[in-house]
Amino acid sequence: MKINSRICPGCSIGCSLYLMESEVEEEAKEKIKVLHRKTGAVNEGKLCKFGTGLHAYYERKALNNSVDGKAVKQEEAIKEAKESLNSMKPEELAFIALPSTITNEEIVSFVSLASEFGCENVSFGFERFFNGIPEEADYIIEKGLPFTEVEGASKIILFFIDPFVHYPLLARRILKAKKNGAKVIEVSFAKNERGIADETVLVEHTEVEILKEKKELFEESLIIGELTPYTNPQFLSLMLWLKASTSSRLFLLKPFLNSTGAFLLGGNGKEARKRKDLFEILEGVEKGEIKALYLLETDLAGVMFESEEVAKTISKLDLLIEQNAFRTALSDDADITICSEPFYMKKGTVVNIEGRVLEIGGESEKGLRIMECIGKGRKYEEVHEAAKERLGLGKISEFEIAVKREERNFKVDEPKIEMEKGEGEEGYYLWYKTNPFFWSGVTDKNFVEISAAAMRKLGLFRGDEVDIVQGERKERMGFKISELPDYLFLSEAKLAIKPLQGLLTRVAMKRAE
């Protein structure tokens, strides 16, 4: 057995751990075992449920090297990819990489690869949020804060975020802050049952705008929220407006491990404003304007809510190249597949949400080599130095905050938050609570949480299931009773329901027959 120090790819925190890898397949049922690393600077040996279950994440079926469905040697797949990309016009190309399992070095290579073919359609999933906000506010999207500043805050506001669900290791830092005397206030549609907050400010589903009248609540506070590809831009504007209008600081957590690295190395706010974002690229594919797509380490159909629609859209491409360690829902439709290594084997670095530059700990340069064979042909050391230079790094150490942010003043227009209204059969509202399982395509919970009143209204009994309906979309799930408003139900699992209008989505719900 080999024991190696590694980084968890579950979210932007970047917890460190040990992976014990079996050299012989028959040695154990699980080829990979996870052990706690107590000296880890980020998580001090603690792991969430996703982290302790990483063996399942890494033991998925590997992607093979293929061209038009036929297995080939990797060199042939790479050669075919290069020739195929050369045959397309630059405006017909797009490159997508959601930064959960890609290194800083791979980001540098990926952006360089797109530029080799004259392509400007490069998305890391967050480009649209730079549009509509002043450049002075870009730093909040791009960079996070050290967790020591969470522990040292005197007032923390959890802005529609449940740390025990969204980012479990963040909860430990908030509990330390409370021990140090901090007041914790949650702004939410429902009270957190785990009781981490000293005070809860409940907001009705149609009255999010009332928070603008309560802005004095946010004075002298650290506001903690979340930014995902599905965050409503209006809601981001509300968080920015509250920060700009009060003496507060804003800390935005993100679901993908190397989001900070992608912002800093893949194109800052100025460059992001020039590009098509993730949803615009898919729209371009649907319209036939974009005809070729290079997917790097991204299970696009698995991450997106409208997975069937995404797969249908992707099928309209003339060329789909997928570079990944594992098979995805789109692998069968890909014209060219190129197998890279699992994340834990990679040689390279990432930047976590605190600004720590973390070494993955692996020795493989396979993923980088694939892109460099198609593109510039550089060696790992050259790309690594380019990444360090752009990040302004000298020595790399997990025990230092290398990427720091400087607070800047900015102004944003007072936002108008529009929420759907409605009662009756359609009057239920879905609230997603995202977590590492949510974005990895791994199902953890097969039930939704509803109120006791909703259970009685729907005529439910123990063991029943509910049908959740949004137009032609339908999802059948089990249920659990929680203390919720009658109109609200929660899901920690990704459903076949696309989120709309801010944080809540209006749907129909009924007892499954």
C-alpha positions in Angstrom: 0.0 0.0 0.0 1.1 3.5 -0.9 0.1 6.5 1.4 0.2 9.9 -0.2 -0.8 13.4 0.9 -3.6 14.8 -1.4 -6.2 17.5 -1.7 -10.0 16.9 -1.7 -11.7 18.2 -4.9 -15.1 18.5 -3.2 -15.3 22.3 -2.9 -13.2 25.5 -2.9 -11.9 24.9 0.7 -9.3 22.3 -0.5 -9.0 20.0 2.6 -5.9 18.0 2.8 -6.0 14.2 3.5 -4.0 11.0 3.0 -5.0 8.5 0.3 -3.9 5.0 0.8 -3.7 3.3 -2.6 -3.7 -0.4 -3.1 -1.0 -1.6 -5.6 -2.8 -4.9 -6.1 -6.4 -4.9 -7.1 -7.3 -7.9 -4.9 -5.8 -6.4 -1.7 -9.1 -4.8 -0.7 -12.7 -4.2 -1.9 -11.8 -0.5 -2.1 -8.8 0.3 -4.1 -8.4 3.7 -2.4 -8.8 4.5 1.3 -9.0 7.9 2.8 -7.1 8.8 6.0 -7.1 12.0 8.0 -4.1 14.3 7.8 -4.0 16.2 11.1 -1.2 18.5 10.1 -3.2 20.0 7.2 -3.2 23.8 7.4 -6.7 24.1 5.8 -8.8 21.6 7.7 -6.6 20.4 10.6 -7.4 16.8 10.0 -11.2 17.1 9.7 -13.2 15.9 6.7 -16.8 16.1 5.6 -18.9 13.2 4.4 -17.8 13.8 0.8 -14.1 13.8 1.7 -14.3 10.5 3.7 -16.1 8.9 0.7 -13.6 9.9 -1.9 -12.9 6.3 -2.8 -16.3 6.1 -4.5 -15.6 9.3 -6.4 -12.3 8.0 -7.7 -13.4 4.5 -8.5 -15.7 5.5 -11.3 -15.3 4.0 -14.8 -12.2 5.4 -16.6 -12.6 7.2 -20.0 -10.9 5.5 -22.9 -9.1 7.0 -25.8 -11.3 6.9 -28.9 -12.0 8.4 -32.3 -15.6 8.1 -33.6 -16.3 5.5 -31.0 -13.3 3.3 -31.9 -10.6 2.7 -29.3 -7.3 4.0 -30.3 -3.9 4.8 -28.8 -3.7 8.2 -27.0 -1.2 9.6 -29.6 -3.7 9.0 -32.3 -6.6 10.6 -30.4 -4.4 13.7 -29.7 -3.4 13.9 -33.4 -7.0 13.6 -34.5 -8.1 16.3 -32.0 -5.5 18.7 -33.3 -6.4 18.2 -36.9 -10.1 18.5 -36.2 -9.7 21.7 -34.3 -7.5 23.2 -37.1 -10.3 22.5 -39.5 -12.8 24.7 -37.7 -13.1 28.5 -37.8 -12.1 30.3 -34.5 -15.6 31.6 -33.9 -17.1 28.1 -34.3 -15.0 26.8 -31.4 -15.6 26.8 -27.6 -13.6 25.5 -24.6 -15.2 24.7 -21.3 -13.5 23.7 -18.0 -15.3 23.9 -14.7 -12.4 24.2 -12.3 -13.0 21.4 -9.8 -10.3 19.0 -10.8 -7.9 21.1 -12.9 -4.6 22.5 -11.7 -3.3 26.0 -12.1 -0.8 24.6 -14.7 -3.6 23.0 -16.7 -5.6 26.3 -16.7 -2.6 28.1 -18.2 -2.3 25.4 -20.8 -6.0 25.3 -21.5 -6.2 29.1 -22.1 -3.1 28.9 -24.3 -4.6 26.0 -26.2 -7.8 28.0 -27.1 -5.6 30.9 -28.2 -3.6 28.7 -30.5 -6.8 28.2 -32.5 -7.8 31.8 -32.2 -10.8 31.0 -30.0 -12.2 33.5 -27.5 -15.0 31.3 -26.2 -13.4 30.0 -23.1 -15.6 29.5 -20.0 -14.8 28.5 -16.4 -18.5 28.8 -15.4 -18.6 32.3 -13.8 -18.0 34.8 -16.6 -21.5 36.3 -16.6 -21.1 37.7 -13.1 -18.5 40.2 -14.2 -21.0 41.9 -16.5 -23.2 44.5 -14.8 -20.9 45.1 -11.8 -18.2 47.8 -11.5 -14.6 46.6 -12.1 -13.8 47.8 -8.5 -16.0 44.9 -7.2 -14.3 42.2 -9.3 -12.0 41.3 -6.4 -14.9 39.9 -4.4 -15.8 37.4 -7.1 -12.2 36.6 -7.8 -10.7 36.1 -4.3 -11.9 34.8 -0.9 -10.7 35.5 2.6 -8.5 33.5 5.1 -10.6 31.5 7.5 -8.7 33.3 10.3 -10.8 36.3 9.4 -14.0 34.3 9.9 -12.7 33.2 13.3 -11.8 36.8 14.2 -15.1 38.4 13.1 -17.3 40.0 15.7 -20.5 39.6 13.7 -21.1 37.0 11.0 -24.2 37.0 8.7 -25.0 33.7 7.0 -26.7 35.0 3.9 -29.0 32.1 2.8 -26.3 29.6 3.4 -26.3 26.6 5.8 -22.6 25.9 6.5 -23.3 22.4 7.8 -24.7 21.6 4.3 -23.1 23.9 1.8 -19.5 23.9 3.2 -19.3 21.7 6.3 -15.7 22.6 7.1 -16.7 26.3 7.2 -19.0 25.5 10.2 -16.0 24.6 12.3 -14.5 28.1 11.7 -17.9 29.8 12.6 -18.1 27.8 15.8 -14.6 29.0 16.7 -15.8 32.6 16.0 -18.7 32.1 18.4 -16.3 30.8 21.0 -14.3 34.0 20.5 -17.4 36.0 21.2 -18.9 36.6 17.7 -22.6 37.0 17.1 -23.9 34.8 14.3 -27.1 35.9 12.4 -28.6 33.8 9.7 -30.8 35.4 7.0 -32.9 32.7 5.6 -36.3 31.4 4.4 -36.2 28.9 7.3 -34.3 28.4 10.6 -31.3 26.1 10.5 -32.2 23.1 12.6 -28.6 22.7 13.7 -28.8 26.0 15.6 -25.5 27.5 14.7 -27.0 31.0 14.6 -27.7 33.2 17.7 -30.5 34.9 15.7 -32.5 34.2 12.6 -34.0 36.8 10.3 -36.7 35.0 8.4 -37.6 36.3 5.0 -40.8 35.5 3.2 -40.3 34.1 -0.3 -41.8 37.1 -2.0 -40.1 39.7 0.2 -36.4 39.4 -0.4 -36.3 43.1 -1.2 -37.2 43.9 2.4 -33.5 43.2 3.2 -32.7 46.5 1.6 -34.7 48.2 4.4 -32.8 46.2 7.0 -29.4 47.1 5.8 -28.4 48.4 9.3 -28.3 44.7 10.3 -25.3 44.3 8.1 -23.2 47.1 9.6 -19.8 45.9 10.9 -20.3 42.4 9.8 -18.8 39.6 7.7 -21.4 38.5 5.2 -20.9 35.0 4.0 -22.7 33.9 0.9 -22.3 31.6 -2.1 -21.7 32.0 -5.8 -22.4 29.2 -8.2 -23.0 29.2 -12.0 -26.7 29.3 -11.3 -26.7 32.2 -8.8 -29.1 34.8 -10.1 -27.2 38.0 -11.1 -29.8 40.1 -9.3 -29.1 38.2 -6.1 -25.3 38.8 -6.5 -26.1 42.5 -7.0 -28.0 42.5 -3.7 -25.1 41.1 -1.8 -22.7 43.6 -3.4 -25.1 46.4 -2.7 -25.4 45.5 0.9 -21.6 45.3 1.2 -21.2 48.7 -0.6 -23.9 50.4 1.4 -22.6 49.3 4.8 -19.4 48.9 6.8 -19.4 45.2 6.0 -17.2 42.7 4.2 -18.4 40.0 1.8 -17.0 36.5 1.5 -18.4 34.4 -1.4 -17.8 30.6 -1.2 -17.7 28.7 -4.5 -18.4 25.0 -5.3 -15.3 24.3 -7.4 -11.9 23.7 -5.9 -9.8 25.8 -8.2 -12.2 28.7 -8.9 -9.7 31.2 -7.6 -7.0 29.8 -9.8 -9.3 30.0 -12.8 -10.2 33.6 -12.1 -6.6 34.6 -11.7 -5.0 32.5 -14.5 -7.9 32.0 -16.9 -8.8 35.6 -17.3 -9.6 38.3 -14.8 -12.8 40.4 -14.8 -11.7 42.5 -17.8 -11.0 39.4 -20.0 -14.1 37.6 -18.7 -16.3 40.5 -19.9 -15.2 39.9 -23.5 -16.1 36.2 -23.5 -19.3 34.2 -23.9 -20.3 32.6 -20.6 -21.2 29.0 -20.1 -24.9 29.5 -20.9 -24.2 31.7 -23.9 -21.9 29.0 -25.3 -24.7 26.4 -25.0 -27.1 28.8 -26.6 -24.5 29.3 -29.4 -24.4 25.5 -29.9 -28.2 25.3 -30.0 -28.3 28.0 -32.7 -25.6 26.3 -34.7 -23.1 29.2 -34.3 -20.7 27.1 -32.2 -19.9 23.8 -33.9 -17.0 22.4 -31.9 -16.5 22.1 -28.1 -13.4 21.0 -26.1 -14.5 19.8 -22.6 -11.8 19.6 -20.0 -12.4 17.5 -16.9 -16.0 18.6 -16.9 -19.1 16.4 -16.6 -21.3 19.1 -18.2 -24.5 17.1 -18.2 -23.9 16.0 -14.6 -23.3 19.5 -13.3 -26.1 21.2 -15.2 -29.7 20.9 -13.9 -31.2 20.5 -17.4 -29.0 17.5 -18.1 -31.3 16.0 -20.8 -31.6 19.3 -22.6 -27.8 19.8 -22.4 -27.2 16.4 -23.9 -29.6 17.2 -26.7 -27.9 20.5 -27.4 -24.4 18.9 -27.3 -25.6 16.3 -29.9 -25.9 19.2 -32.4 -22.2 19.8 -32.4 -20.1 18.8 -35.4 -17.2 18.1 -33.1 -17.1 17.2 -29.4 -13.7 16.5 -27.8 -13.7 15.3 -24.2 -10.6 15.1 -22.1 -11.3 13.5 -18.7 -10.2 10.8 -16.3 -13.7 9.3 -16.1 -16.6 8.6 -18.3 -19.5 11.1 -18.3 -23.0 11.2 -19.6 -21.6 12.8 -22.8 -18.8 10.3 -23.5 -20.9 8.2 -25.8 -21.6 11.3 -28.0 -18.0 12.5 -28.1 -16.2 12.3 -31.4 -12.9 12.2 -29.7 -12.2 11.1 -26.1 -8.8 11.5 -24.5 -8.1 9.9 -21.1 -6.3 12.0 -18.5 -5.3 11.0 -14.9 -7.5 11.2 -11.8 -7.1 14.4 -9.8 -5.1 12.8 -7.0 -2.4 11.6 -9.4 -1.8 15.1 -10.9 1.4 17.0 -10.5 0.5 20.7 -10.0 -1.1 23.3 -7.8 -4.4 24.9 -7.0 -5.5 28.0 -5.2 -8.1 27.5 -2.5 -10.8 30.0 -1.4 -8.5 31.4 1.3 -5.7 32.2 -1.2 -3.4 29.3 -0.2 -1.5 27.7 -3.1 -1.7 23.9 -2.5 0.3 21.2 -4.2 -1.8 18.2 -5.3 0.9 15.8 -4.5 0.8 13.5 -7.5 3.5 12.9 -10.1 1.5 12.6 -13.4 1.7 15.3 -16.1 -0.6 13.4 -18.4 -3.5 15.9 -18.6 -1.1 18.8 -19.2 0.9 16.9 -21.7 -2.3 16.1 -23.8 -3.1 19.8 -24.1 0.5 20.8 -24.8 0.8 18.1 -27.5 -2.2 19.8 -29.2 -1.0 23.3 -28.5 2.4 24.9 -27.8 4.4 21.8 -26.8 5.8 23.1 -23.6 7.1 21.0 -20.7 5.5 21.0 -17.3 8.3 23.1 -15.7 7.8 25.9 -18.2 4.0 26.0 -17.7 4.5 25.8 -13.9 6.8 28.8 -13.9 4.3 30.7 -16.1 1.6 30.0 -13.5 3.8 31.0 -10.6 4.8 34.2 -12.4 1.2 35.2 -13.1 0.2 34.5 -9.5 3.2 36.4 -8.2 4.6 33.4 -6.3 8.0 32.6 -5.0 8.1 29.6 -2.7 4.9 27.5 -2.5 3.7 26.6 1.0 0.3 25.5 2.2 0.9 27.3 5.5 0.9 30.8 3.9 -1.8 32.9 2.3 -0.1 33.6 -1.0 -3.0 35.2 -2.9 -4.4 38.1 -0.9 -7.2 40.5 -1.6 -7.3 44.2 -1.0 -10.6 45.7 -0.1 -11.8 48.5 -2.5 -14.7 50.9 -2.3 -17.3 50.7 -5.1 -20.8 51.6 -5.8 -23.6 49.5 -7.3 -27.1 50.5 -8.2 -29.8 49.5 -5.8 -31.0 46.1 -7.2 -34.6 45.1 -8.0 -35.2 41.5 -6.9 -38.1 39.9 -8.7 -39.5 36.7 -7.2 -42.4 34.6 -8.5 -45.7 34.9 -6.8 -48.5 32.4 -6.8 -50.7 30.1 -4.6 -52.7 26.9 -5.0 -51.4 23.7 -6.5 -48.4 25.5 -8.1 -47.7 27.5 -4.9 -44.8 25.3 -3.6 -41.2 26.7 -3.8 -38.1 24.6 -4.1 -35.0 25.8 -2.3 -31.8 24.0 -3.3 -29.1 23.6 -0.7 -26.0 22.8 -2.7 -23.1 20.7 -1.4 -20.0 18.8 -2.7 -22.2 15.8 -3.7 -24.5 18.2 -5.6 -21.8 19.4 -8.0 -20.0 16.1 -8.4 -22.9 14.2 -9.9 -22.9 11.8 -6.9 -26.3 11.2 -5.2 -26.2 11.4 -1.4 -29.8 11.9 -0.3 -32.9 10.6 -2.2 -35.5 12.7 -0.3 -36.7 16.2 0.0 -37.6 18.1 3.2 -41.2 19.4 3.6 -43.3 20.8 6.4 -45.8 18.8 8.4 -48.6 21.0 7.0 -47.5 20.1 3.4 -47.5 16.4 4.3 -51.1 16.6 5.6 -52.2 18.7 2.6 -50.7 16.2 0.1 -52.2 13.3 2.0 -48.8 11.6 2.6 -47.9 8.7 4.9 -44.7 7.1 5.9 -43.0 5.4 2.9 -44.9 7.5 0.3 -43.1 9.5 -2.4 -43.8 12.9 -4.0 -43.8 14.0 -7.6 -42.2 17.4 -8.1 -43.3 19.0 -11.4 -42.0 21.9 -13.4 -43.7 22.1 -16.8 -42.6 18.8 -18.6 -39.9 18.1 -16.0 -40.8 15.7 -13.2 -38.8 14.2 -10.3 -40.0 11.5 -7.8 -38.5 11.6 -4.4 -39.0 10.4 -0.8 -39.7 13.0 1.9 -38.7 14.0 5.4 -40.5 16.3 7.8 -38.7 19.4 8.8 -39.6 22.8 10.4 -40.3 24.7 7.2 -42.9 27.3 6.0 -45.8 25.5 4.4 -44.9 26.8 0.9 -41.3 25.7 1.1 -39.4 22.4 0.6 -35.7 21.8 0.5 -33.5 19.5 -1.6 -29.8 18.8 -1.1 -29.9 16.6 -4.3 -30.0 17.9 -7.9 -33.4 17.3 -9.3 -34.8 17.5 -12.8 -35.9 21.0 -11.9 -34.1 24.0 -13.2 -33.7 26.8 -10.6 -35.4 30.1 -11.5 -35.8 33.6 -10.1 -33.2 34.1 -7.4 -33.1 31.4 -4.7 -36.5 29.7 -5.1 -38.2 28.0 -7.9 -42.0 27.6 -8.2 -43.2 24.1 -8.8 -46.1 21.8 -8.3 -45.9 18.9 -5.8 -48.3 16.0 -5.3 -48.4 12.6 -3.8 -46.9 10.0 -6.2 -49.5 7.4 -7.3 
